Amino acid sequence: MADAFVVCRQLGYERAHAVRRGAFYGKGSGLIWMDNVKCTGKEASLEECRGHPLGSHDCDHSEDARVVCAGTNNFTL
């Protein structure tokens, strides 16, 4: 769930509500950019988390994950 907290924080939300793994909502079809992501939950963005180098992976879309965020969205451009 630490990975989800980082995703939600990066998107401007207060917290993560749920994580859906294993292509819960269906498999994606685009490029896979991240694999084996390991966050502590303190990172400001996914780029700060450990994992394979960006664009390097040994998985397919059956391992896709979705995150449900909660709280006020404070994202600004």
Stockholm file with secondary structure:
# STOCKHOLM 1.0

chainA/1-77         MADAFVVCRQLGYERAHAVRRGAFYGKGSGLIWMDNVKCTGKEASLEECRGHPLGSHDCDHSEDARVVCAGTNNFTL
#=GR chainA/1-77 SS CHHHHHHHHHTTCSEEEEEECSSTTCCCCSCCCCCSCBCCSCCSSGGGSBSSCTTCCSCCGGGCCEEEEESCCCCCC
#=GC SS_cons        CHHHHHHHHHTTCSEEEEEECSSTTCCCCSCCCCCSCBCCSCCSSGGGSBSSCTTCCSCCGGGCCEEEEESCCCCCC
//
